[in-house]
C-alpha cells in the first residue's frame, strides 16, 4: 500500500500546474512546491532572467539539483517546469518516487494563454515581435513534439482545455485517494 509519496504535475507552460498545484495540496492536506518559484527565490531572479543571463542549461542543472532534494519528500504536490521531465534523467527519478500527472492542453489553448506574456523565455521574442498566431502555434507544436514522449509517460493524463480548475482538482484528488489505498 502506497501511503506517502509525491504527486508531480507536468505539462506545457500555461497548462495549469501552478494554479492547480496549491489547490490540490490544500485539498489533500499536503505541502505544495512550485519548482520554478523555488529556483527564482534561490537565484533572486525570474526564470526569464535566469535563461537570459545564464542560459537554459544552467537553469536545467539548478532544476535537477532541486528536484533531487524534493524526491526525498513525502505527501507533497510539486508543480514541475514545462521542460523538467524532458531533461537529463528526471523522468525516471520522478516515476520512481511518485506519481506523475500530465495536464494536457491543445496548442491553440496554449497560444491563447501565452500570446501576451513576456515572462515565458521560450516565447518572449514572439510576444515582443507581435508574431502571428501561426508562428506561435508552430513553435508550441515543435516543443510539444519534443516533450510529449515524456509527458505521455504520466500515470494520469487530464486534458485542461475545457475543464474547470475545481473539476481537475477533484479528478486528481480522487485518483490520489485510490493510489493511496492500493
Residue pairs with C-beta under 8 A, 6 or more apart in sequence:
1 180
1 181
1 182
2 179
2 180
2 182
3 180
4 74
4 75
5 74
5 75
5 97
5 98
5 99
5 179
6 70
6 71
6 73
6 74
6 75
6 76
6 77
6 78
6 97
6 98
6 99
7 24
7 28
7 30
7 76
7 77
7 78
7 98
7 99
7 101
7 172
7 176
8 78
8 80
8 94
8 98
8 99
8 100
8 101
9 16
9 17
9 20
9 21
9 24
9 77
9 78
9 79
9 80
9 101
9 103
10 17
10 80
10 82
10 84
10 85
10 100
10 101
10 102
10 103
10 150
10 151
10 154
11 17
11 82
11 102
11 103
11 104
11 105
11 151
11 160
12 82
12 105
12 110
12 140
12 143
12 144
12 147
12 151
13 82
13 110
13 114
13 120
13 122
13 123
14 105
14 110
14 113
14 114
14 117
14 120
15 82
15 103
15 104
15 105
15 110
15 160
16 103
16 105
16 160
16 165
16 168
17 34
17 79
17 80
17 82
17 103
18 34
18 36
18 37
18 79
19 165
20 79
20 103
20 165
20 168
20 169
20 172
21 32
21 34
21 77
21 78
21 79
22 32
22 34
22 77
23 165
23 169
24 30
24 32
24 77
24 169
24 172
24 173
25 31
25 32
25 76
25 77
26 32
27 169
27 173
28 75
28 77
28 173
28 176
29 75
30 75
30 76
30 77
31 73
31 75
31 76
31 77
32 76
32 77
32 78
32 79
33 70
33 73
33 76
33 77
33 78
33 79
34 78
34 79
35 63
35 66
35 67
35 70
35 78
35 79
35 80
35 81
35 84
36 47
36 79
36 81
38 66
39 47
39 50
39 59
39 62
39 63
39 66
40 46
40 47
40 50
42 62
42 66
43 50
43 62
45 53
46 119
47 59
47 81
47 119
47 121
48 118
48 119
48 120
48 121
48 124
50 58
50 59
50 62
51 59
51 121
52 121
56 121
60 83
60 87
60 88
63 81
63 84
63 87
63 90
64 87
64 88
64 90
67 80
67 84
67 90
67 93
67 94
68 93
70 76
70 78
71 93
71 94
71 97
71 98
78 98
80 94
82 143
82 147
83 147
84 90
84 94
85 91
85 94
85 100
85 147
85 150
85 151
85 153
86 146
86 147
86 149
86 150
91 100
91 150
91 153
94 100
95 153
95 155
99 155
99 156
99 176
99 179
100 153
100 154
100 155
100 156
101 154
101 155
101 156
101 157
101 158
101 172
101 175
102 151
102 152
102 154
102 156
102 157
102 158
103 158
103 160
103 168
104 151
104 157
104 158
104 159
104 160
104 161
105 113
105 159
105 160
105 161
106 161
107 137
107 140
107 141
107 144
108 137
109 160
109 161
110 140
111 133
111 136
111 137
111 140
114 120
114 123
114 127
114 136
115 127
115 133
115 136
116 127
117 123
117 127
118 124
118 127
118 128
120 127
122 139
122 143
123 136
123 139
125 131
126 135
126 136
126 139
151 157
155 179
156 171
156 172
156 175
158 168
158 171
158 172
160 168
